[in-house]
Amino acid sequence: MKRTSKTADLLKVLGGKAVSGPKPAVPKPTAASHASPRLATKPRLQRRPPPKATPPLERAAARGADIHMWLHTEDLKLIQELAVWLLSQRKRINTSLVVKTVLRAAKTGPELLAAYDEAVKVDARLPRKDRAPKPHNP
């Protein structure tokens, strides 16, 4: 009696042809002499995987409040002066970063109080004691 093997049974099912393992990829020869240099294809570079997204909780914690500020011309000149100085220190900066930087560098003391008093003098929203109230014309 002949012994059957699993391999022989599988070969019968597949049509009697043995399937070999995967063949190594052989690059097809290209006719470089007939192709123009402009049409020659460059090998494709593999793309980097996309950067990992930060979890939404971290983004929400780092996000600030949207505010609107009116600045006088003198204030804008000071911000521009600070931005130019920071640029000379090889720091890329914008108006918002200048304001954040100055807030973090500010210390309480007589200099801060003097700067506040100077800012109040030019702030038109606050009533000044030396200015008489304007009469309302109905």
C-alpha positions as CSV (number, residue, x, y, z in Angstrom):
1,M,0.0,0.0,0.0
2,K,1.3,3.4,-1.0
3,R,1.6,6.0,1.6
4,T,0.1,9.5,0.7
5,S,1.7,12.6,1.9
6,K,0.1,15.9,2.6
7,T,2.4,17.5,0.0
8,A,1.3,15.1,-2.7
9,D,-2.4,15.7,-1.8
10,L,-1.9,19.4,-2.0
11,L,-0.2,19.1,-5.4
12,K,-3.1,17.2,-6.7
13,V,-5.5,20.0,-5.5
14,L,-3.3,22.7,-7.0
15,G,-3.1,21.0,-10.4
16,G,0.1,19.1,-9.9
17,K,2.4,22.0,-10.0
18,A,4.8,22.6,-7.1
19,V,4.9,26.2,-5.9
20,S,8.3,27.4,-4.9
21,G,9.1,30.1,-2.4
22,P,9.1,33.7,-3.4
23,K,11.7,34.5,-6.1
24,P,14.2,37.3,-5.5
25,A,13.3,40.4,-7.4
26,V,15.6,40.9,-10.3
27,P,15.7,44.4,-11.7
28,K,14.9,44.6,-15.4
29,P,17.7,45.9,-17.5
30,T,16.9,49.3,-19.0
31,A,18.2,50.5,-22.3
32,A,20.1,53.5,-21.0
33,S,21.5,54.3,-24.4
34,H,18.1,54.8,-25.9
35,A,16.5,56.8,-23.1
36,S,17.2,60.5,-22.8
37,P,18.7,61.8,-19.5
38,R,15.5,63.8,-18.8
39,L,13.3,60.8,-19.0
40,A,15.4,58.7,-16.7
41,T,13.6,58.0,-13.5
42,K,15.2,58.6,-10.2
43,P,14.9,56.0,-7.4
44,R,12.1,56.9,-5.1
45,L,13.0,57.9,-1.6
46,Q,11.0,56.4,1.2
47,R,8.8,58.9,3.0
48,R,9.3,59.6,6.6
49,P,6.4,58.5,8.8
50,P,4.2,61.4,9.8
51,P,5.1,63.0,13.2
52,K,3.1,61.8,16.1
53,A,0.2,64.0,16.9
54,T,0.1,65.4,20.5
55,P,-2.9,64.3,22.4
56,P,-5.7,66.8,22.5
57,L,-5.4,67.3,26.2
58,E,-1.8,68.7,25.8
59,R,-2.9,71.1,23.1
60,A,-5.8,72.5,25.1
61,A,-3.5,73.1,28.1
62,A,-0.9,75.0,26.0
63,R,-3.4,77.2,24.2
64,G,-3.9,80.7,25.3
65,A,-6.9,83.1,25.3
66,D,-7.7,85.2,22.3
67,I,-7.4,88.9,23.3
68,H,-7.6,92.2,21.6
69,M,-5.4,95.1,22.6
70,W,-5.1,98.6,21.3
71,L,-1.5,99.8,21.4
72,H,-0.2,103.4,20.9
73,T,2.4,104.2,18.3
74,E,5.0,104.5,21.1
75,D,4.2,101.1,22.4
76,L,4.5,99.6,18.9
77,K,7.9,101.2,18.4
78,L,9.1,99.7,21.7
79,I,7.8,96.3,20.6
80,Q,9.6,96.7,17.3
81,E,12.8,97.7,19.0
82,L,12.7,94.7,21.2
83,A,11.9,92.4,18.3
84,V,14.9,93.8,16.3
85,W,17.2,93.2,19.3
86,L,15.9,89.6,19.7
87,L,16.4,89.1,16.0
88,S,20.0,90.2,16.4
89,Q,20.3,87.4,19.0
90,R,19.1,84.9,16.3
91,K,15.6,84.6,17.8
92,R,12.7,84.7,15.4
93,I,9.9,86.6,17.0
94,N,6.6,88.3,16.4
95,T,4.6,90.9,18.4
96,S,2.8,88.3,20.5
97,L,6.1,86.7,21.5
98,V,7.6,90.1,22.4
99,V,4.7,90.8,24.7
100,K,4.9,87.3,26.3
101,T,8.7,87.7,26.7
102,V,8.4,91.1,28.4
103,L,5.7,89.8,30.7
104,R,7.9,86.9,31.8
105,A,10.9,89.2,32.3
106,A,9.0,91.8,34.3
107,K,9.7,92.1,38.0
108,T,7.6,93.9,40.6
109,G,9.2,97.0,42.1
110,P,9.5,100.8,41.6
111,E,10.4,100.5,37.9
112,L,7.1,98.6,37.2
113,L,5.1,101.2,39.2
114,A,6.8,104.0,37.3
115,A,6.0,102.3,33.9
116,Y,2.4,101.9,35.0
117,D,2.1,105.5,35.9
118,E,3.5,106.5,32.5
119,A,1.1,104.1,30.7
120,V,-1.9,105.6,32.6
121,K,-1.0,109.1,31.3
122,V,-1.5,108.1,27.7
123,D,-4.4,105.7,28.2
124,A,-7.5,107.5,27.0
125,R,-9.9,105.0,28.5
126,L,-9.1,106.0,32.1
127,P,-10.4,109.3,33.5
128,R,-7.6,111.7,34.4
129,K,-8.1,113.8,37.5
130,D,-6.6,116.9,36.0
131,R,-9.0,116.7,33.0
132,A,-12.6,118.1,33.5
133,P,-15.4,115.8,32.5
134,K,-16.9,116.5,29.1
135,P,-20.5,117.6,29.1
136,H,-22.9,115.3,27.2
137,N,-24.7,117.0,24.4
138,P,-28.1,115.4,23.9
